[in-house]
């Protein structure tokens, strides 16, 4: 069994439900991510983010065997407010990625979602997870540090959008 498949289909936290993204999330997905402040620090999200990008994510990307994304939904209304997930590649620890819609920034949803995913990962035997964050993104650095990640490398981004910008590689150990 692949580690991706050992993760639960749904993860509950105090205020959130982490679950598979579905087509009924499309409007909230496009609305939340179609914001340069949300997209710019990410490695690969397109901008503008169009409905066809969201449909492609939900129908194909979310089912990719090397990816395990979860919709971050509020437990009280199940409305998508972001995405958190892991990317798996042979021979490397899984890599964490996430975004939260700007209208939900500063409310602790990102660390809660990341913490929920890490707790589930710990239960499946995942021993280490990595994350990359731009030095110019201190809010995301704080989310990762609150979640138990530590800096293991200072480097520069090779992603086209951020080529040459200072980047931190962090690691969490379960």
N, C-alpha and C positions, 0 to 999 in steps of 0.2 A: 504494500500500500504506500502510495506517495504521501509525504507529509501534508501536502495541500489537502488531500482527501481526508486526513485525520482530523482536520479542524472542523468544529461544529458548523452546521448550517445556519445557526442563529446564536447570538451571544447577547445576553441581557446585562445591563449595568443599572445603576440607580435611576438614571433619567433617560437612558437610550436603549434602543433595540438595534443591534447590528445584524443585518440580514442580506440575502441576495438582492441585488438591484433587479427591478422588474419594470416592464413597460409603463405601468401606471406611475412610475417615478419620473418619467421623461420631462414633464414640465418643470418640476422642481429641480431636476438635474441640470437642465439647460439654464434655468434662471440663476441657480446658485453658482455655476462654474463660468458662465459667460460674463466674466468680470476680470479685467486685466490684473487687479490686485490679487485675485485668487490664482489666476493662471501663471502669471509672470514667474513666481518662484518654483513652479513645477518644471519637471524635465521634458514632458512630452505633450501636455494638453494643448490642443490647437486653440487659436484665437482669431476671429470670433468662434465661439463654440456653438455650433448649429444643431438643430434637432437631429439631423442625420448622423452627427458625431455621437450623440446620446444613444440613438438607436443602435449604432454599430457597437458601442460600448456594452450595452445591455444584452444584445443578441449574440455577439461574438466574443469580445474581449473578456467579459465577465465569466465566460465558460472556457477560456483558454486554460489548458492544463498547467501552464507555468504561472498563472495568476490566481489569487484568491481575494477578490474584492468583496467588501461588505458596504451596503448602504448604511450610512449613519442616519438613523431615524429617531425622532423624539418618541419616547415610549407612550406619551399621552395622546398623540394623534397619528403616529406612524409616518409622518411626512419627512421625506429625505432632506437632510441638511448638509450632507457631505458624503465623502467616500473615504474609507480606510482599507488598506489591504496589504498583502504580501506578494512579492514577486519571487519565484523560485528559479534557481539555475543550478545545474549540476556542479558540485564541488565548491559551492559558495553558500554562506548563510543566506537565508531569505532576506529580502530587502523591503523595509516598510515604506509605504507612501500614504499620504492622506491629504485631504483638503476639506475645509469647512466653509460654507457660504458666509460672506462678509457680515450678513445680518445676524449671524450667530457667533461672531468673534467676541472674545473677552468674557465668555460665560462658562468656560471650563469644559466645553464639549469635546475639544480635540484631545486633551489629556485623558478624559474619561473614556473616549472611544479607543485611543491607543492602549490605555490600561486594560480595557476589556479584552482586546485582541491579544495582548501579551499574556494575560492570565490564561486564556484559552490555549495559546501556543505552549505555555509551560506545561499544561495538562497533556498535550500530545507528545511531549518529549523534545520539542524544538529547543536546542540548547543556546543558540545565539541568533540574533537578528541584527542586521545593519540598517543604517539610515544615512542619507546624505542631505546636507542642508547648506544653503549659501550662508556665508558669514554675514551677509547683509540682511538676513532674516532672523533677527534675535527672538521674535515671538515663537517661531518654530523650534529654535534651539532650546528655549525654555520648556516647551511641550516635551521634547525628547529627554531633557535632563530630569524633569519632574517624573518621567516615566522610567527612569533608571538607566538611560543610555549614557555612555561616557565617550568622550572624544578619543579616537584611536589614530587619527591621521588628519593632518592639515595638507590640503592639496589645491589644485585648480580644476574647475569644471571643464569637461571635454564635450558637454552637451552644447549643441550649436547655439541655443538661446543664451547660454551663459558662458560660452567659451572664454577661458582664461580668468574667470572670476574666482576669488577665494572660496573654497569649499571645505566643509568639515565632514569627515566620515566618523560616524558614531556607532557604538555597538552596545547591545543589551545582551546580558547573559542570564539565562533562565535558571 
